[in-house]
Amino acid sequence: MIVSFHPLFEADKNIICAGRQPNEEDLSAIRGADAVILAQGCYRALYEMARENCPYVFPNYDARFKYPDKINQIKLFRKFKITHPASEIFSDVASFQQQYGETPAKLSFDFPVVFKLDWGGEGETVYLIKSALELGNILQKIAGYETSGQAGFILQEYIPSNRRTLRVVILGRRVISYWRIQENNDGFYANLSKGAIIDSEAQPEQQHKAVALVNDLCQKTGINLAGFDVIFSPANGDPDPMLLEINYFFGRKGLGGSENYYRMLLAEIRNWLARRNLVE
């Protein structure tokens, strides 16, 4: 029996768990299932219930919940030796000041540096810091956030990228990659939400290298549903890819829109079940 908690995937038993925590009825259904299909935004409690009580669960979110948010993703990259920009992790402003003092004039990286809050997505909590003055201002802002319980940030080496980043999307065994190219600002943000354009054809050699990097991490972690942001430095003619972050929620414009995304996702779920001899 296949149990689906995904509202668009029809299985032998279909359950909606959105907006609530899983209960005993959900647990009973999971224990009787050969496989469980979860929604992209499932709660941690439901995922852990499924993983502990069913042999097959899609998607594989082990890494998502073991290494949540940006700081833990850096720890994940370090553990599996995945190339990424040099980064320093701070649990709060006090830990930064303990290392650098209250008015740092020099950091481990030269200005500009990238400042990333531990939360947020689509570039909304990522800043390019060009001076010690700008850094002091952002630290004051972050200290205000900490009073409401939001803490943690990353300082990262700034990698000039020629106004582009590569998005690599993993859907089961399907891999899709495309450039996001910013033409309308200083080139730091390459998010589609900030006006970047899509180019799926440019620089296929670099796309191939980025896909290989992502596949390496996916093989090591089991990730089979996520969008990965990859950057290349133009410092030499044949740069290696560097992984910026993993997005378990990602935009679908570069995938042809939501309708096409769901068509591909449902097909990959069926393929995943077929490889386990769970569908005819």
TAHU-V65225 format. One record per residue. N is the residue number from 1. PHI is phi in whole degrees, 0 to 359 (NA if undefined). PSI is psi in whole degrees, 0 to 359 (NA if undefined). OMEGA is omega in degrees with one decimal (999 if undefined). Layout:
BEGIN
n=N phi=PHI psi=PSI omega=OMEGA
n=N phi=PHI psi=PSI omega=OMEGA
END
This chain:
BEGIN
n=1 phi=NA psi=136 omega=176.4
n=2 phi=255 psi=129 omega=176.6
n=3 phi=251 psi=128 omega=-179.7
n=4 phi=244 psi=127 omega=169.7
n=5 phi=258 psi=6 omega=178.5
n=6 phi=269 psi=125 omega=-174.0
n=7 phi=295 psi=342 omega=-177.4
n=8 phi=254 psi=353 omega=179.9
n=9 phi=255 psi=114 omega=-178.3
n=10 phi=274 psi=126 omega=-178.2
n=11 phi=231 psi=193 omega=178.5
n=12 phi=295 psi=324 omega=177.2
n=13 phi=224 psi=129 omega=-176.5
n=14 phi=241 psi=129 omega=-176.6
n=15 phi=229 psi=136 omega=174.3
n=16 phi=257 psi=122 omega=-178.1
n=17 phi=241 psi=11 omega=-178.0
n=18 phi=295 psi=135 omega=175.9
n=19 phi=79 psi=9 omega=178.6
n=20 phi=212 psi=162 omega=175.2
n=21 phi=275 psi=152 omega=179.5
n=22 phi=294 psi=152 omega=-177.0
n=23 phi=234 psi=188 omega=-176.7
n=24 phi=295 psi=326 omega=177.3
n=25 phi=295 psi=319 omega=176.3
n=26 phi=298 psi=316 omega=180.0
n=27 phi=298 psi=318 omega=179.3
n=28 phi=297 psi=318 omega=178.8
n=29 phi=295 psi=319 omega=-179.5
n=30 phi=295 psi=318 omega=-179.2
n=31 phi=295 psi=333 omega=178.9
n=32 phi=269 psi=3 omega=-174.1
n=33 phi=265 psi=148 omega=169.3
n=34 phi=278 psi=331 omega=178.0
n=35 phi=207 psi=151 omega=179.1
n=36 phi=236 psi=133 omega=176.0
n=37 phi=251 psi=125 omega=-176.7
n=38 phi=249 psi=156 omega=175.3
n=39 phi=286 psi=157 omega=-177.8
n=40 phi=300 psi=329 omega=-177.7
n=41 phi=256 psi=31 omega=-176.6
n=42 phi=294 psi=150 omega=176.9
n=43 phi=289 psi=156 omega=177.6
n=44 phi=302 psi=320 omega=-177.4
n=45 phi=299 psi=319 omega=179.0
n=46 phi=291 psi=319 omega=179.9
n=47 phi=298 psi=313 omega=-178.1
n=48 phi=294 psi=324 omega=176.4
n=49 phi=298 psi=317 omega=-179.7
n=50 phi=293 psi=315 omega=-176.7
n=51 phi=295 psi=326 omega=-176.6
n=52 phi=278 psi=345 omega=-171.3
n=53 phi=231 psi=7 omega=178.8
n=54 phi=216 psi=140 omega=-176.0
n=55 phi=289 psi=333 omega=-176.1
n=56 phi=229 psi=125 omega=-179.4
n=57 phi=224 psi=131 omega=174.6
n=58 phi=235 psi=135 omega=-1.1
n=59 phi=280 psi=169 omega=175.2
n=60 phi=274 psi=107 omega=-178.5
n=61 phi=248 psi=24 omega=178.2
n=62 phi=305 psi=311 omega=-177.7
n=63 phi=291 psi=324 omega=-178.9
n=64 phi=301 psi=316 omega=-175.4
n=65 phi=271 psi=337 omega=176.5
n=66 phi=280 psi=329 omega=-179.0
n=67 phi=233 psi=66 omega=-177.1
n=68 phi=284 psi=153 omega=173.0
n=69 phi=65 psi=178 omega=-167.9
n=70 phi=289 psi=320 omega=-178.2
n=71 phi=298 psi=313 omega=-179.2
n=72 phi=290 psi=333 omega=174.7
n=73 phi=295 psi=322 omega=175.3
n=74 phi=298 psi=320 omega=177.1
n=75 phi=297 psi=323 omega=176.9
n=76 phi=297 psi=314 omega=179.4
n=77 phi=299 psi=319 omega=179.9
n=78 phi=294 psi=318 omega=-178.0
n=79 phi=300 psi=317 omega=-175.5
n=80 phi=261 psi=11 omega=174.8
n=81 phi=56 psi=47 omega=177.3
n=82 phi=266 psi=126 omega=-176.8
n=83 phi=299 psi=130 omega=179.1
n=84 phi=205 psi=162 omega=178.5
n=85 phi=301 psi=144 omega=178.0
n=86 phi=305 psi=135 omega=-171.2
n=87 phi=219 psi=147 omega=171.6
n=88 phi=239 psi=136 omega=-175.3
n=89 phi=252 psi=136 omega=178.0
n=90 phi=227 psi=132 omega=-179.0
n=91 phi=284 psi=335 omega=179.1
n=92 phi=193 psi=178 omega=-179.0
n=93 phi=296 psi=323 omega=-178.5
n=94 phi=298 psi=321 omega=179.7
n=95 phi=292 psi=326 omega=174.9
n=96 phi=295 psi=314 omega=-178.1
n=97 phi=294 psi=329 omega=176.9
n=98 phi=297 psi=326 omega=-179.6
n=99 phi=274 psi=320 omega=-170.9
n=100 phi=245 psi=351 omega=-175.1
n=101 phi=89 psi=173 omega=-175.3
n=102 phi=283 psi=332 omega=179.8
n=103 phi=232 psi=74 omega=-175.7
n=104 phi=291 psi=133 omega=176.1
n=105 phi=260 psi=341 omega=-177.5
n=106 phi=217 psi=139 omega=179.5
n=107 phi=243 psi=179 omega=175.1
n=108 phi=294 psi=334 omega=177.6
n=109 phi=246 psi=148 omega=174.5
n=110 phi=287 psi=149 omega=171.5
n=111 phi=292 psi=146 omega=-0.2
n=112 phi=285 psi=156 omega=174.6
n=113 phi=233 psi=160 omega=177.0
n=114 phi=260 psi=130 omega=-179.9
n=115 phi=247 psi=120 omega=-177.5
n=116 phi=237 psi=124 omega=169.6
n=117 phi=289 psi=157 omega=-174.7
n=118 phi=287 psi=350 omega=-176.9
n=119 phi=234 psi=173 omega=176.3
n=120 phi=95 psi=168 omega=-179.0
n=121 phi=207 psi=175 omega=179.8
n=122 phi=56 psi=33 omega=174.8
n=123 phi=79 psi=3 omega=-174.0
n=124 phi=288 psi=337 omega=-179.2
n=125 phi=237 psi=34 omega=178.4
n=126 phi=236 psi=133 omega=-175.0
n=127 phi=227 psi=143 omega=171.0
n=128 phi=265 psi=116 omega=-176.1
n=129 phi=257 psi=120 omega=-171.4
n=130 phi=258 psi=352 omega=-176.4
n=131 phi=203 psi=166 omega=176.6
n=132 phi=296 psi=326 omega=178.2
n=133 phi=297 psi=314 omega=178.2
n=134 phi=297 psi=322 omega=179.1
n=135 phi=296 psi=317 omega=178.1
n=136 phi=299 psi=321 omega=179.7
n=137 phi=294 psi=317 omega=-178.5
n=138 phi=290 psi=327 omega=177.8
n=139 phi=294 psi=323 omega=175.8
n=140 phi=297 psi=319 omega=178.6
n=141 phi=297 psi=316 omega=-178.6
n=142 phi=294 psi=323 omega=177.4
n=143 phi=301 psi=326 omega=175.6
n=144 phi=293 psi=319 omega=176.8
n=145 phi=300 psi=323 omega=-174.5
n=146 phi=295 psi=336 omega=178.1
n=147 phi=292 psi=340 omega=177.7
n=148 phi=260 psi=8 omega=175.4
n=149 phi=97 psi=358 omega=177.5
n=150 phi=268 psi=118 omega=-175.0
n=151 phi=214 psi=161 omega=176.7
n=152 phi=103 psi=135 omega=178.2
n=153 phi=202 psi=168 omega=-178.1
n=154 phi=235 psi=136 omega=164.7
n=155 phi=257 psi=131 omega=-172.8
n=156 phi=226 psi=144 omega=174.5
n=157 phi=303 psi=134 omega=177.7
n=158 phi=278 psi=125 omega=178.9
n=159 phi=250 psi=108 omega=174.4
n=160 phi=302 psi=134 omega=-171.4
n=161 phi=232 psi=14 omega=-179.7
n=162 phi=58 psi=36 omega=174.3
n=163 phi=65 psi=33 omega=-179.3
n=164 phi=209 psi=148 omega=167.3
n=165 phi=228 psi=159 omega=178.7
n=166 phi=254 psi=131 omega=172.6
n=167 phi=260 psi=126 omega=174.6
n=168 phi=245 psi=120 omega=-178.2
n=169 phi=252 psi=130 omega=176.2
n=170 phi=254 psi=118 omega=174.3
n=171 phi=237 psi=97 omega=-174.2
n=172 phi=61 psi=241 omega=176.0
n=173 phi=261 psi=1 omega=177.9
n=174 phi=274 psi=136 omega=179.1
n=175 phi=236 psi=130 omega=179.2
n=176 phi=231 psi=132 omega=178.7
n=177 phi=229 psi=147 omega=177.3
n=178 phi=200 psi=149 omega=176.0
n=179 phi=279 psi=145 omega=168.6
n=180 phi=246 psi=113 omega=-170.9
n=181 phi=246 psi=124 omega=-178.7
n=182 phi=265 psi=123 omega=-178.3
n=183 phi=248 psi=352 omega=-167.4
n=184 phi=248 psi=0 omega=177.6
n=185 phi=219 psi=203 omega=-175.3
n=186 phi=285 psi=359 omega=172.8
n=187 phi=92 psi=1 omega=-178.9
n=188 phi=285 psi=311 omega=179.1
n=189 phi=273 psi=131 omega=176.7
n=190 phi=240 psi=24 omega=179.9
n=191 phi=284 psi=145 omega=175.4
n=192 phi=298 psi=327 omega=179.6
n=193 phi=293 psi=343 omega=179.0
n=194 phi=252 psi=19 omega=171.3
n=195 phi=100 psi=6 omega=179.2
n=196 phi=291 psi=154 omega=176.4
n=197 phi=254 psi=163 omega=-176.6
n=198 phi=258 psi=137 omega=173.4
n=199 phi=221 psi=110 omega=-177.7
n=200 phi=270 psi=349 omega=-170.6
n=201 phi=258 psi=334 omega=-171.2
n=202 phi=294 psi=148 omega=172.3
n=203 phi=45 psi=62 omega=-177.8
n=204 phi=298 psi=331 omega=179.5
n=205 phi=295 psi=317 omega=177.8
n=206 phi=292 psi=322 omega=176.7
n=207 phi=300 psi=318 omega=180.0
n=208 phi=299 psi=317 omega=-179.9
n=209 phi=294 psi=321 omega=179.2
n=210 phi=294 psi=318 omega=178.5
n=211 phi=298 psi=321 omega=178.3
n=212 phi=297 psi=319 omega=178.0
n=213 phi=297 psi=314 omega=180.0
n=214 phi=295 psi=316 omega=179.1
n=215 phi=299 psi=324 omega=178.3
n=216 phi=299 psi=314 omega=179.0
n=217 phi=294 psi=320 omega=-179.3
n=218 phi=295 psi=322 omega=177.6
n=219 phi=295 psi=326 omega=-178.2
n=220 phi=280 psi=334 omega=-173.1
n=221 phi=246 psi=341 omega=-176.3
n=222 phi=87 psi=1 omega=-179.6
n=223 phi=303 psi=129 omega=179.1
n=224 phi=223 psi=14 omega=173.2
n=225 phi=204 psi=100 omega=-178.6
n=226 phi=187 psi=161 omega=171.8
n=227 phi=247 psi=131 omega=-176.0
n=228 phi=247 psi=135 omega=176.8
n=229 phi=259 psi=125 omega=-175.0
n=230 phi=236 psi=141 omega=-178.9
n=231 phi=233 psi=150 omega=175.6
n=232 phi=235 psi=137 omega=173.3
n=233 phi=271 psi=132 omega=178.2
n=234 phi=279 psi=18 omega=-175.1
n=235 phi=295 psi=335 omega=176.6
n=236 phi=222 psi=173 omega=-173.1
n=237 phi=285 psi=342 omega=-177.9
n=238 phi=224 psi=68 omega=-174.1
n=239 phi=288 psi=152 omega=173.9
n=240 phi=273 psi=148 omega=177.8
n=241 phi=287 psi=149 omega=174.5
n=242 phi=233 psi=133 omega=-178.8
n=243 phi=276 psi=129 omega=179.0
n=244 phi=269 psi=307 omega=-179.5
n=245 phi=193 psi=167 omega=177.5
n=246 phi=250 psi=133 omega=178.6
n=247 phi=243 psi=113 omega=177.7
n=248 phi=275 psi=345 omega=166.8
n=249 phi=242 psi=126 omega=-173.8
n=250 phi=215 psi=153 omega=179.1
n=251 phi=294 psi=158 omega=-174.3
n=252 phi=244 psi=1 omega=-179.2
n=253 phi=301 psi=316 omega=-179.8
n=254 phi=289 psi=352 omega=178.8
n=255 phi=257 psi=7 omega=-179.9
n=256 phi=94 psi=14 omega=179.2
n=257 phi=95 psi=170 omega=-174.8
n=258 phi=297 psi=319 omega=-178.4
n=259 phi=299 psi=316 omega=179.3
n=260 phi=291 psi=322 omega=177.8
n=261 phi=302 psi=311 omega=-178.1
n=262 phi=293 psi=326 omega=176.0
n=263 phi=300 psi=314 omega=179.5
n=264 phi=293 psi=318 omega=-178.1
n=265 phi=297 psi=314 omega=-179.0
n=266 phi=296 psi=324 omega=176.4
n=267 phi=296 psi=320 omega=-179.8
n=268 phi=290 psi=328 omega=174.9
n=269 phi=296 psi=316 omega=178.5
n=270 phi=298 psi=320 omega=178.2
n=271 phi=296 psi=320 omega=179.0
n=272 phi=298 psi=317 omega=177.4
n=273 phi=294 psi=319 omega=-178.9
n=274 phi=297 psi=322 omega=179.4
n=275 phi=294 psi=342 omega=177.3
n=276 phi=256 psi=13 omega=178.0
n=277 phi=57 psi=39 omega=-178.2
n=278 phi=253 psi=359 omega=173.5
n=279 phi=222 psi=156 omega=179.6
n=280 phi=281 psi=NA omega=999
END
